[in-house]
Amino acid sequence: MTTHFLVHNKVDKVGVVVVEDVKAGEELTGWLMEDDSTIRLEAKDDIRLGHKIALGDIANGDTIIEYEHDIGRAVAAIGKGHHVHVHNIKTKRW
C-alpha cells in the first residue's frame, strides 16, 4: 500500500503529499502518525510533492493547523481533498 500523504496529529486540518504528481480524481491513502491509522480521500486537484491537501472542508477565515501548529488562515473556502497552498492560505502576521 502506498502512503500518499502524512498527517502528524488528529487536530491537523491538512496532510502533506509525499509522492510525485498526485492527480485529481486519484484515491489517496494517508498515514496519521499520532495513532498509526489510515486516512483515505479523493484528490480534487493535482497536488505536487510537498504541498498540502485538505483533510476536511475548511471555511474562509479558518485557522490552518499542520503538525499541530497554526500555519495561517484560509483566504478562501477549501473543500476536502483540495490543494492547500499560498493561493488559498496566508500568514496571520500581516
Protein Blocks (a to p, Z undefined) as FASTA:
>chain_A
ZZfbdcfbfklcbdcdfbehiaehiacddddfknopacddddfbdcdehiacdfbdcdeh
iacdeehiafbdcfbdcdehiacdfklgccfkZZ
